[in-house]
Amino acid sequence: MPHPCGALLDIATTYRQELERQGIPALPNADALGGYVAFQQIQTRAQLGIDALTSQPAPLSPETQGDLTRLYEIQDKATHILTIFQALQQRGLATWDQAYTRAQIASTPPAFPLAPEEFMLLSKFWELGLEEIAMQTFIQIDGDVITRIHPKYAGTMYELLHVLHQNGIRVSVTFWQELVHTIGAFARIVFARFF
């Protein structure tokens, strides 16, 4: 991920392009698109699109349903990003609203001290963009495993995708098991040496 301010510009640009593709009016000042006001406008325009699609009397086509899903996603992610801006303001950052251009970010990257969970969320939004997620698995610390599969990819036609997903989970779980084992072994050595 680039500097968080650059990531915000990338995210806002992706959202703007999707809104424009769906015929929702463009946002002003595209050069400084990654600030608080821009994400407020993105959130508002996404809601306009949602209202227009959900007020249609006829059932939505699969393509239009996909557009609606992306609008909900844009609105939800914009809300999360606005919450990050508000947290920065509460922490006393003078430039919390971050209306920088790419040129300003490149010449002198502004201070943008994110909490670890804010950085991870922003990184996830930047990496995923508006890609459709076929399968997603959450393994919680209490041992619960939750797998979500997009209905479109649930059939046997996508068996290879299921196998790849299972292999990815297996690799991830193995990595975390090894990491926990290594940390535990290190802690035992330190404890035995000093206590």
Sequence and secondary structure as in RCSB ss.txt:
>XXXX:A:sequence
MPHPCGALLDIATTYRQELERQGIPALPNADALGGYVAFQQIQTRAQLGIDALTSQPAPLSPETQGDLTRLYEIQ
DKATHILTIFQALQQRGLATWDQAYTRAQIASTPPAFPLAPEEFMLLSKFWELGLEEIAMQTFIQIDGDVITRIH
PKYAGTMYELLHVLHQNGIRVSVTFWQELVHTIGAFARIVFARFF
>XXXX:A:secstr
   HHHHHHHHHHHHHHHHHHTT    S GGGTTSHHHHHHHHHHHHHHHHHHHT SS   HHHHHHHHHHHHHH
HHHHHHHHHHHHHHHTT TTTT    HHHHHHS       HHHHHHHHHHHHHTT   SEEEEE TTS EEEEE 
GGG SGGGHHHHHHHHHHHHHHHHHHHHHHHHHHHHHHHHHHHH 
